[in-house]
Amino acid sequence: MKKYFLAILVLSLVVFASGCTSNTDTKNNQTKTLSQNNVSFTYPGTWMVAESKANDTIASVADPKSVNAQTGFAQTVVSVQMKNLTGTFDSMYADNYNSLFNNSSYQRVSESNVTLNGNQVLENVYTVQSEDGVIKKQRAVWIQDGKKVYVILCSALSAQFEKEKQNFDLIINSFKINS
């Protein structure tokens, strides 16, 4: 019981202390770099390395200020997933979103081909409504590297998504595959 209370106290202090900083740390160039599982990227200095329960996740960071007090999970998160290429890159991407958008909880916002570090990548932005009615906006950037596909998934509450754009861009634009 004491360990549980101590854990809640420490988490509360982290959340309280993080509330004293600005919303976008990149304005002050306060950043950290995460390098693991053959990928690296720069992220805001007040964010923390996170553990993701999502399949195929190889790296994840989150804003501790966005932790939902009821669930204990951050709502502003960036996760990197790695999957083995099955079929072609375009068909793997299309199959994923054809399946996803068959579920009425998911609504496409935009889809585009973009250039990232000189490479063509695919980007999909969509909203998802959870069972408890919370609406999140997500931005998924798909990158092919040989027989591997990396997906950078940026997620925030829909109302906070635009405010986090600068932080998401920092992570996406600094993303490197260290093969």
TILO-295842 format. One record per residue: residue in one letter; x, y, z of N, C-alpha, C, O, CB in turn. Coordinates in steps of 0.05 Angstrom, whole numbers, plus 32768, in hexadecimal, padded with zeros to 4 digits. Glycine has a CB too. Example, Ala and Ser with C-alpha at 12.3 -4.5 7.8 and 13.67 -1.06 7.14 Angstrom:
2
A81087F8E809C80F67FA6809C81087FBE809C811D7FBE80A980E27FA780B5 S81017FD3808E81117FEB808F81028001809D810C801780A1811A7FF48072 
//
This chain:
179
M80117FE88000800080008000801280198000800B802D7FF27FED80008018 K802880188010803A802F8011804780347FF6804A804B7FEE804F802B8026 K804E801F7FE8805A80227FCD8046802E7FBA804E803F7FAA806480077FC2 Y802D80277FBB801880327FAA801580507FB0801380607F9D7FFD80237FAE F801480577FC9801180737FD1802980837FC7802680997FBD800D80767FEF L804180787FCB805A80867FC2805A80897FA48062809F7F9A807380767FCB A805180757F95805080777F78803D808E7F6F8043809D7F5D8048805D7F6B I8026808F7F7C801380A47F75801E80C07F7D801B80D37F6E7FF780A07F84 L802B80C17F93803780DA7F9C804C80E47F88804D80FB7F80804480D87FB8 V805E80D27F80807380D87F6C806680E17F52806F80F57F46808680C17F68 L805380D27F48804580D97F2F803880F57F32803981057F1F803080C47F28 S802B80FA7F48801E81147F4D8032812A7F4C802D813F7F40800F81147F67 L804981267F59805E813B7F59806981407F3C806D81577F35807581327F6B V806C812B7F2D8076812E7F118061813E7F01806881507EF3807A81127F04 V804881377F04803381457EF5803181617EFF802E81747EEE801881377EF9 F803281667F19803181817F24804981927F1A804581A97F11803081817F43 A806181877F1C807981967F148079819B7EF6808181B17EED809281867F1B S806F81897EE6806E818D7EC9805A81A37EC2805D81AF7EAC806881737EBB G804781A87ED2803381BD7ECD803F81D97ECE803381EC7EC6801C81BB7EE0 C805781DB7ED9806581F57EDC807581FC7EC3808382107EC3807681F57EF5 T807581EB7EAF808581F17E97807381F97E80805A81F87E82809581D87E8F S807F82037E6B806F820B7E54806481F37E45806E81DD7E488080821D7E41 N805081F87E34804381E37E24805681D77E0F805581C07E09802A81ED7E18 T806681E87E03807881DE7DEE809581E47DF6809E81FB7DF4807281EB7DD3 D80A381CF7DFE80BE81D27E0780D181D87DF180E781E27DF580C781B97E15 T80C981D37DD880DB81D77DC180E081F57DBD80F481FC7DB180CF81CB7DA8 K80CF82067DC880D482237DC680EE822A7DD480FC823D7DCC80BD82337DD1 N80F4821D7DE9810C82227DF98123820F7DF38137820E7E01810682217E16 N812081FF7DDE813381EB7DD6813A81D77DEB815081CC7DEC814D81F87DCD Q812781D17DFD812B81BD7E12812281A27E07810A819D7E06811C81C57E2C T813581927DFE812D81797DF2813F81627DFD815481677E0A8130817A7DD4 K8136814A7DF8814581327DFE814581217DE5813581267DD3813981227E17 T8156810D7DE4815780FB7DCE815380DE7DD8816080D67DEB817280FD7DBE L814180D07DCB813D80B37DD1814A80A37DBB814480A87DA3811F80AD7DD5 S815A80907DC28167807E7DAF816480627DB98171805A7DCD818580867DAA Q815380527DAC815080367DB4814480267D9D813680327D8C813E80347DCD N8149800D7D9C813E7FFB7D88814280047D6C813180037D5B81207FF77D8D N815A800F7D67816380187D4C815480317D42815580367D2A815F80027D39 V814780407D53813C80597D4B8144806F7D5F814B80697D76811D80587D49 S814480887D568149809E7D68813980B67D60813280B97D49816780A57D69 F813280C77D73812480E07D6E812780F27D86812D80E97D9C810680DA7D68 T8123810C7D81812381207D95810781257D9E80F481257D8E8131813A7D8B Y8103812A7DB880E9812F7DC380EA81467DD88100814C7DE280DC81157DCF P80D381527DE080D381687DF380E081607E0D80DD81497E1780B781727DF8 G80EE81737E1980FD816D7E3280ED81657E4A80F881577E5B810D81857E38 T80D4816D7E4C80C481667E6380B5814C7E5F80A881427E7180B1817C7E6B W80B681417E4780A881287E4280B981117E4D80D181157E5480A481247E23 M80AD80FA7E4F80BB80E37E5B80B980CB7E4880A780C97E3880AF80DC7E76 V80CD80B97E4A80CB80A07E3C80B480907E4880B2808F7E6080E780907E3D A80A480857E37808C80777E40808C805A7E38809A80527E25807280857E35 E807D804A7E468079802E7E3E805E802C7E31804980337E3C807B801B7E57 S805E80227E188046801F7E09803D80027E09804D7FF07E07804A80297DEC K80237FFE7E0A80177FE37E09800F7FDC7DEC80077FC57DE77FFF7FE17E1B A80127FEF7DDA800A7FE97DBE801D7FD57DB180357FD47DB7800A80047DAE N80127FC57D9F80227FB17D9180387FBE7D8180347FD47D7680107FA17D7F D804E7FB17D7F80657FB97D6E80727FD37D7780837FDD7D67805C7FBB7D52 T806C7FDE7D8E80797FF77D9680967FF27D9E809C7FE07DAD806980047DAE I80A880037D9380C480007D9980CF80197DA880E580187DB380D47FFC7D80 A80C0802F7DA980C880477DB780AF80587DBC809D80597DAB80DD80577DA7 S80AE80657DD3809780767DD9809E808B7DED80AE80867E00808080647DE4 V809380A37DE9809780B97DFC807B80C67E01806980C47DF080AB80CE7DF1 A807980D37E18805F80DE7E1F806380F87E2F807780FC7E3C804E80CA7E2E D804F81097E2E804E81217E3E8042811B7E59802A81157E5B803F81387E30 P8051811C7E6F804681157E89803081287E92802081217EA4805C81147E9E K802F81407E86801981537E8D7FFF81497E837FEA81537E8C8020816F7E82 S7FFF81367E707FE6812D7E647FDB81137E717FC881077E677FEA81287E47 V7FE7810B7E887FDE80F27E957FC280F57E9F7FBB81087EAD7FF180EB7EAC N7FB180E27E977F9580E17EA07F9580D67EBD7F9F80C07EC17F8380D07E8D A7F8B80E57ED07F8C80DE7EEC7F7D80C47EF17F8480B57F037F8080F47EFD Q7F6880BE7EE27F5880A67EE67F65808D7EDB7F6480787EE87F3D80A97ED9 T7F72808F7EC37F7E80787EB77F9C80757EBD7FA7805F7EBD7F7A80797E99 G7FA9808C7EC37FC6808B7EC77FD6808B7EAE7FEF80897EAF7FCD80737ED7 F7FC9808D7E967FD6808D7E7D7FD880A97E717FC580B97E747FC8807A7E69 A7FEE80AF7E647FF180C97E567FDF80CA7E3E7FDB80B57E31800F80CE7E4E Q7FD580E17E387FC380E47E217FD280F17E097FC880EF7DF27FAB80F47E28 T7FE980FD7E0E7FFA81077DF8801280F57DF7802380F67E09800281267DFD V801380E67DE2802780D07DDF803180CF7DC3802280D47DB0801C80B57DE8 V804A80C87DBF805580C17DA5806280A57DA8807480A17DB8806A80D67D9A S805880937D98806380777D98806E80717D7C806380797D68804E80637DA0 V808380617D7C808F80587D62808B803A7D628093802B7D7480AD805F7D60 Q807E80317D4C807980147D49808A800B7D31808F801A7D1F805B800E7D44 M80937FF27D3280A37FE67D1D80957FCC7D15808F7FBB7D2680C07FE17D25 K80907FC97CFB80837FB17CF180937FA67CD980A07FB67CCB80667FB77CE8 N80927F8D7CD5809E7F817CBD808C7F877CA580747F857CA780A37F637CC0 L80987F8E7C8F80897F947C77807C7F7B7C6D80887F667C69809C7FA07C61 T80627F7D7C6880527F677C5C80467F717C4380377F847C43803C7F5B7C70 G804C7F647C2C80437F6E7C1380527F887C0C806A7F8A7C1180247F747C13 T80447F9B7C0080517FB47BF9804B7FC87C1080387FC57C1F80477FBF7BDE F805B7FDD7C1180587FF27C25803C7FFF7C22802E80037C35806E80077C22 D803680067C09801C80137C04800480017C0B7FF0800B7C16801A801B7BE6 S80067FE77C057FEF7FD67C0B7FED7FD17C297FD77FCE7C347FF37FBB7BFD M80047FD07C3780047FCC7C547FF67FE47C627FE67FE17C7480217FC87C5F Y7FFD7FFC7C597FF280157C637FD480167C5D7FC4801B7C6F8000802E7C56 A7FCC80107C447FB080117C3C7F9F7FFC7C4C7F8980027C557FAD800B7C1E D7FAA7FE47C4E7F9B7FCF7C5E7F977FD87C7A7F817FD37C857FAB7FB57C5D N7FAB7FE47C877FA87FED7CA27F9180017CA57F807FFE7CB77FC37FF97CAC Y7F9080157C947F7C802A7C977F6180227C8C7F4C802C7C957F8580437C88 N7F60800F7C787F4680057C707F397FF77C877F207FF97C8C7F497FF27C58 S7F487FE77C967F3E7FD97CAE7F367FED7CC47F217FEB7CD07F527FC57CB8 L7F4880007CC97F4480137CDF7F2A80247CDA7F1A80277CEC7F5C80257CE1 F7F27802E7CC27F1080407CBD7EF680317CB87EE2803E7CB37F1780517CA5 N7EF680167CB97EDD80077CB97ED080097CD57EB880037CD77EE37FE97CB2 N7EE080117CE97ED680157D047ECC80327D067EDC80447D017EEC800E7D19 S7EB380367D0D7EA880517D0E7EB480637D237EB0807B7D247E8A804F7D13 S7EC480587D357ED280687D4A7EE980787D3E7EF2808C7D4A7EDD80567D60 Y7EF280717D267F08807E7D187EFE808F7D017EEE80857CF17F1D80697D0F Q7F0880A77CFF7F0080B97CE97F1980C67CDD7F2980D27CEC7EEC80CF7CF3 R7F1C80C37CC37F3480CF7CB67F3180ED7CB57F1C80F87CB07F3780C47C99 V7F4880FB7CBB7F4981187CB97F5881207C9F7F4F81317C907F5781247CD2 S7F6F81137C9B7F7F81187C837F9281017C7D7F9780F07C8F7F8F81327C86 E7F9B81007C657FAE80EC7C5C7FC080F97C477FB781077C367F9F80D27C51 S7FDA80F37C497FEC81007C36800780F17C33800E80E17C447FF2811D7C3E N801480F77C1D803080EF7C19804181077C21803C811D7C18803580E67BFB V805481027C32806681187C3B808381107C39808980F87C36805F81207C58 T809581237C3A80B1811E7C3980BC81217C5580B881367C6280C081307C24 L80CB810D7C5E80D7810E7C7980F481067C7580FB80F07C6D80C880FB7C8C N810681187C7C812381147C79812A810A7C5D813B80F87C5A812C80FF7C8E G811D81157C498123810F7C2D811580F57C23811980EE7C0C8140810B7C2A N810580E87C3480F780D07C2C80D980D47C2A80CE80E47C3A80FE80B97C40 Q80CC80C77C1780AF80C87C1580A380B67C2B80AB809F7C2D80A580C07BF9 V809080C17C3A808380B17C4F806580B77C4C805C80C97C3F808D80B87C6B L805580A67C59803880A97C59802F80B37C74803980AB7C89802A808F7C52 E801B80C57C74801180D07C8D7FF280CF7C8D7FE580D47C79801A80EE7C90 N7FE780C77CA47FCA80C57CA77FC380D27CC27FCF80CB7CD67FC080A77CA6 V7FB180E57CC17FA780F27CD97F8A80EA7CDC7F7A80EC7CC97FAB81117CD8 Y7F8280E27CF57F6780D97CFA7F5F80DE7D177F7080E27D287F6380BC7CF2 T7F4580DC7D1C7F3B80DE7D387F3180C27D3F7F2980B27D2E7F2580F37D3B V7F3280BD7D597F2780A47D647F1880AA7D7D7F2280B97D8F7F3E808F7D68 Q7F01809F7D807EF080A37D987EF180897DA87EEA80747D9E7ED380AB7D91 S7EF9808C7DC17EFB80757DD37EDF806E7DDD7ECC807D7DD97F0E80797DEB E7EDD80577DEA7EC3804E7DF57EB780617E097E9F80627E0D7EC680327E01 D7EC980707E177EBF80837E2B7EBA809F7E1F7EB580B27E2E7ED380857E42 G7EBB80A17E057EB480BA7DF77ECA80CE7DF37EC680E37DE77E9F80C77E06 V7EE380C77DFC7EFA80D97DF97F0280D87DDB7F0580C27DD07F1180D17E0C I7F0780EF7DD07F0F80F07DB37F2D80F97DB37F34810E7DBD7EFE81047DA3 K7F3D80E87DA67F5980EE7DA27F5E80F27D847F4F80E77D737F6B80D77DAD K7F7281027D7E7F7A81057D627F9680F87D607FA780FB7D727F7B81247D5A Q7F9A80EA7D4A7FB380DC7D477FBF80E27D2B7FB180E57D187FAF80BE7D4A R7FD980E37D2B7FE980E87D127FFC80D17D0F800D80CD7D207FF881047D12 A7FF980C17CFA800B80AA7CF5801C80AF7CDD801280B57CC77FFA80907CF2 V803680AD7CE0804980B07CCA805680957CC58062808A7CD7805F80C67CD1 W8052808B7CAD805C80717CA5807680747C94807780837C81804780627C95 I808B80657C9D80A580667C9080AE804A7C8980AD80387C9A80BA80757CA2 Q80B780467C7080C1802C7C6980E0802D7C6980EC80407C5F80B780237C4D D80EC80197C75810980167C75810F7FF97C6E81107FE87C808116801F7C90 G81147FF47C5581187FD87C4C80FF7FC77C5180EA7FCD7C4781307FCC7C5A K81037FB27C6080ED7FA07C6780DF7FA67C8180CF7F977C8B80F77F837C68 K80E57FBE7C8C80D87FC77CA580C77FE07C9F80CD7FF07C8E80EE7FCE7CBA V80B17FE27CAE80A07FF97CAD809F80057CC980997FF77CDD80837FF27CA2 Y80A4801F7CCB80A3802E7CE4808B80407CE38086804E7CCF80BD803D7CEA V807C80417CF9806580537CFB806980647D14806B805A7D2A804A80437CFD I806A807F7D0F806C80927D25804F809B7D2A804380A87D19807F80AB7D1E L804580947D428029809A7D48802880AF7D5E803080AB7D75801A80817D51 C801E80C77D56801B80DE7D697FFE80DF7D717FEC80DE7D60802580F97D5B S7FF980E17D8B7FDE80E07D957FDA80F47DAB7FEA80F77DBD7FD680C47D9F A7FC381037DAA7FBC81167DBF7F9D81197DBF7F9081117DAC7FC981327DBB L7F9381237DD57F76812A7DD57F71813D7DBE7F81814E7DB87F6E81377DF0 S7F5B81397DB17F5481497D997F5781677D9E7F6181757D8D7F3881427D8F A7F4E81707DB57F4F818D7DBB7F6C81967DC07F7181AF7DBE7F3E81927DD4 Q7F7F81857DC67F9A818C7DCB7FAD81877DB47FC4818F7DB47FA4817D7DE3 F7FA381797D9F7FB5816F7D8A7FC481867D7C7FDD81837D797FA481617D75 E7FB7819B7D747FC581B17D667FDA81BF7D787FEF81C77D6E7FB181C67D5D K7FD581C07D927FE881CC7DA5800281BB7DA7801781C57DAE7FDC81CF7DC0 E7FFF81A17DA18016818E7DA28024818B7D878038817D7D86800C81737DAC K801B81987D72802681957D588044819A7D578053818B7D4B801881A87D44 Q804E81AF7D64806A81B67D65807A819F7D71809081987D68806F81D07D74 N807081937D87807D817D7D94807D81647D82809181567D80807081767DAF F8066815E7D75806581487D638078814B7D4B808681397D44804881447D58 D807981647D40808B81697D2A80A881657D3280B8815B7D22808781867D1F L80AF816E7D4A80CB816A7D5480D2814C7D5380E881457D4980CD81747D71 I80C1813C7D5D80C6811F7D5E80C881137D4180DB81057D3B80B181107D6E I80B481197D3180B3810E7D1680CA81177D0680D781077CF8809881167D08 N80D181317D0680E6813C7CF6810281337CFF811581357CEF80E5815A7CF6 S8105812B7D18811F81227D21812281037D20813780F97D278123812B7D3E F810D80F57D18810D80D87D18812280CC7D06812480D57CEE80F180CD7D10 K813180BA7D10814680AC7D008145808E7D05814180857D1C816280B77D06 I814A807F7CF0814D80627CF2816B805D7CF2817880647CDE813D80527CDB N817580507D078191804B7D098197802E7D01819D801D7D12819B80507D26 S819580297CE78199800D7CDE81B680057CDB81BD7FEF7CD4818C80097CC3 
//
